[in-house]
Amino acid sequence: DDRAVQSVLKEVDARELAVALKGVPAEVQEKVFKNMSERAVNMLKEDMEFMGPVKLRAVEEAQQKVVASIRRLEETGEISIGRGEEDVLV
């Protein structure tokens, strides 16, 4: 949910996020951008443009750092990650 995305964004370094977003579908990027201020989105997009092409290995490493932050937040109970039908709240 949006609150979980915002929690993750607070934990992740902006430079790492810019690299990690290079290798994701547009809908994932939009979900991230939707949870940031307009100014922050503009800065992040600018960073992504100016860094140019990035090696796939660097993108994957940045994504792993984001995943590690997500797992850490989940372990501390700050966010909850749904993993299928069993996790649906009614």
Sequence and secondary structure as in RCSB ss.txt:
>XXXX:A:sequence
DDRAVQSVLKEVDARELAVALKGVPAEVQEKVFKNMSERAVNMLKEDMEFMGPVKLRAVEEAQQKVVASIRRLEE
TGEISIGRGEEDVLV
>XXXX:A:secstr
 HHHHHHHHHHS HHHHHHHHTTS HHHHHHHHHTS HHHHHHHHHHHHHH    HHHHHHHHHHHHHHHHHHHH
TTS     SGGG   
